[in-house]
Amino acid sequence: MPLKDLSAGAPATRNVDAVVVGAGMGGLYMLYRLREMGFSVQVIESGDDVGGTWYWNRYPGARCDIESMYYSFSFSRELQQEWNWTERYAAQPEILRYIQHVAERFNLRPHIQFETRVTSATFDEEQLGWQVKTDHGETYQARFCIMATGSLSAANLPAIEGIETFKGDFYHTAQWPRDGVDLTGKRIGIIGTGSSGVQAIPLLARQASHLYVFQRTPNYCIPARNAPLQPDYIARIKSQYEDIGRRARASASGVAYVGPAESPLKLPVEERQAMYKRHWAVGGSVYSATFPNLLISREENDEATAFIRAQIKATVKDPEVAARLSPKHYLGTKRNCLGTDYYETYNRENVTLVDVKQTPISRLTNTAVVCGDQQYELDCLVLATGFDAMTGSLLRIDIRGRGGVALKDKWADGPKNYLGLMVAGFPNLFIMTGPGTPASLTNFVLAIEHHAEWISDCVHDLDRQGAALIEAREEDEARWISHVNDVADMTLFPTANSWYLGANIPGKPRVFMPYVGGFANYVARCAEAASNGYHGFKLTPCKRPVEA
Ligand code: N01
């Protein structure tokens, strides 16, 4: 039976069934599921509102790279039918409004404590639960602790000499000021050309007196071809939502759109070139979906990237700049960027591309970025330097399992878990959409729904079975991690220095973290484990351990 919420009148330690860390889409749906089952839930969120990623990433141009009609919760038919997206790819303010609407529609806010950061979570062997402490000095005693902390939440501030001395305006894309900033007429520098940089650069260029783009690795930017959504299209998709959801869940990518099944290399050259042109003109994920073996076939990938390099060459007037913008890694091994006018922006007189692979940034002065003997004077510096992805937001919390073992020590050589959901030695601690799951390679909303449903069903099952605890078994954890690595090694993914591998953070273990075995396959494995008495997990009734 769910515990009673004892929080009223007990300011020091509050008892709840579950603490959920984070009020992004994952935390909100987790809260909704558990509350509907009758559990008491406290969500703790560091921001002053819901939204997670979409609360923090307010930089100019921030926009989703999954089509908005699919980047929506499917758990409530009414919600799906009543919400109207306005653009093919929704911009950050609209997505944030949607998440706020979800919080209000389902009356979730009363369960969320805002502007509060979880500092530690410690497994309590006596109470068979978690002690969760916050930076406000509170302690929550909870049977379950659920980390909905997001994979791309811990902003990466690079250790550049003199960074603290820069006196101009200074922003990270993932910590953009709430009310925006007016950069009109300023000399702006931006470091980073991943998804955030690629989206921000065209808009910053329009405001700047001059924009310097400090690029270490060029990335593929596929045109988003964003456009307003027409009412008849919205109505058509809404009438097909059930089928779309079914197809998305049965797919490897978590997206209903599936490209050709046959390799384009089987077609005559003219025919396939015409197809690439057509798919490039549609834009978005349609172009990369042209290549069914993109991440396992070097030949197919070479063909996909040759076409993009030709587009860059045709778009960017200065051949030297075009060459510097041409990526060398395999398409998709770093997250593809979707953009609008990205390559065109380098034709502007007020934009300079600085190759910091060739001449690295040596330091910052109080007014400039210094690369070799060149000094770039700036009024404003934007860091689009990404995240300590997948593990960063978890390891910034002092998480301790059985025997006081710290998660950061257990994960010193890379994250270990079973099905990405639980870590051996950390009973009743669930992780949503983190390492060991396909979430970051799929549609996050679908991945979130799957995790929230699996975890809440599991919590409910434990109650029905009279079990106090569930945790991953060491041997199944080891088996899972080696499977995650084995399937990654069958692909081209490990060939690129991506955040998937932790390669963007100096000193981080180089381990491929997402599960590339496909969304449908992953969902089936999770379902199979649950239906086989939580195979791979150990259940503990009261204080006496029994085998599952
Ligand atoms: O971060 P990134 P992001 N000196 O890590 C460079 C999602 N997202 O915020 O590639 C110089 O991709 C770094 O260079 P390199 C999406 O999943 C989605 O852009 O490491 N440069 C790279 O160019 C995405 O993949 C959306 O050599 C330095 C850049 O900074 C993920 O978030 C929008 C440097 C970081 O790129 C992360 O994207 C935005 C240094 N010291 C984000 N340190 C959409 O939905 C780092 N860099 C569209």
Residues whose N, C-alpha, C, O or C-beta is under 5 A from the ligand:
A	BS01	N01	R63 C64 D65 L152 P158 I191 G192 T193 G194 S195 S196 G197 F214 R216 T217 R335 A384 T385 G386 F387 N497 W499 N504
